[in-house]
Amino acid sequence: MITLKGSEVSAKIKEQVQELAGSLEGTIPRLAIVRVGERPDDLSYERGAVKKMRAFGLEVQSCVFPQDIANEEFKERFREINDDPQIHGILVLRPLPRQICEKTIEEMICPDKDVDGISPVNIAKVFSGDPSGFAPCTAEAVVEVLKANDIEMAGKRAVIVGRSMVVGKPLAMLLMKENATVTVCHTRTKDLSGTCREGEILVAAAGRAKMINSDHVGPGAIVIDVGINVDENGKLCGDVDFDSIQEKASMATPVPGGVGAVTTAVLAKHLAQAAGYKQGGEHVSG
Amino acid sequence: MITLKGSEVSAKIKEQVQELAGSLEGTIPRLAIVRVGERPDDLSYERGAVKKMRAFGLEVQSCVFPQDIANEEFKERFREINDDPQIHGILVLRPLPRQICEKTIEEMICPDKDVDGISPVNIAKVFSGDPSGFAPCTAEAVVEVLKANDIEMAGKRAVIVGRSMVVGKPLAMLLMKENATVTVCHTRTKDLSGTCREGEILVAAAGRAKMINSDHVGPGAIVIDVGINVDENGKLCGDVDFDSIQEKASMATPVPGGVGAVTTAVLAKHLAQAAGYKQGGEHVSG
């Protein structure tokens, strides 16, 4: 089985980002990461994103608010970030605390700065296959892994485990646009392993540690693991039991070292595109 | 094989519409049908919709524009309809002629009057499973046929042939919300008949006369035919070769007399909901 490394995909995306950034006449794209509170998951994702932006030559600032900030106060502060012409892209770490109306933020965020695709405008574009919209970075990262490794999607059976708005649903649209025949499985799917085995491309995005094993993998399948979980020993692991699929899959992404690194690279690409869009350039994502 | 008649489903929806309309304190919901030119398909759909609205006790008016109306002029006239407080719902017959920017109209239409779900706001809601959005009537009609006939969707394999924004994609979301495991096939699907046979529920929405036959139907499958085509003898027919599947399918909708009648009933339901929403009532579609 071939291990598909995220770092190699990320390096390819870095070239695209540098080309995009090079056409910006001196403007350096700047990302605002909006974080409320100190959730370990958020801090870990933020660290990765900050490191990646800097490695790609982009600017990034963290906008941190106390866990108990009032809804109105947060909205006001978010509006300032949203309106700031120095900020080209905004990443909101979610879920936000309960007192904050996340839906309002999704509707408020300027679609042109919405580099992680949470605005209804971008959601509708991804749904309709309009390439001028930003897809959620993780969903797009899966397609980038496949493309960077010259894996044909057209005509292939693709099975996605998970129907979230962050991965499963938008990824179904992106893979459909690439002409794959897509099936989406979820907690209510009856014969999960059998359905997964139909996939020539199998994407695990359920958020459950090592739930996908050799039973779920058809012979020669390509397995993309979107999960980021912690196993019983406190170690980072994916949704796929990587060791168990070695004899079945033809290729697979590891965790860590797989899709995660590509997700932040896609975030960087979206940021560079957002900065170019601001300058009146063509706005094409994906 | 049992024939699933649209008229019976429509009669059930009529009861819901009358209940909704009864709570409107005398307001009679009014639909505006916007038509540009005299395309036979549009005229035929319009006739059906007008007849249905009247049969359900709702009001309807046709707003007809010449085939060669200029984009700016049409936009202006559309704005008047959109802003008219006497109009609760708007159905735009599409495709519009080439000179008119359909995308602008989709973005202009007031989401609360958008009873056929073309606005990005409603598209995003359908995608995210938010029941306050209007889904395209034809997609919702498929779910209504299944519900009215007590056909369980949860855990079932559902296969949709066609990935349009009018049926295939939104229907995938609606069926996923009902906990079906959904596969979407299209022109680039390699083993179309084999993939279709996996469906316990098979929905034909490809727009090609009689392309689905007994080869595509698994034993006991429920077949819903969304197609409206004209066959070689000039007769109305669906995407399914109805005669050929009699021995294979357990139930199927005919054409005519199937989904079409339910689509206009859903349109009426959306109109009554839109009128209720206007009055400050709860806005729940589906």
Interface residues (C-beta under 8 A of the other chain):
Chain A: P120 V121 I123 A124 K125 V126 F127 S128 A154 G155 K156 R157 R163 M165 K169 A172 M173 M176 N179 T181 V182 T183 V184 C185 H186 R188 T189 K190 T195 E198
Chain B: P120 V121 I123 A124 K125 V126 F127 S128 A154 G155 K156 R157 R163 M165 K169 A172 M173 M176 N179 T181 V182 T183 V184 C185 H186 R188 T189 K190 T195 E198
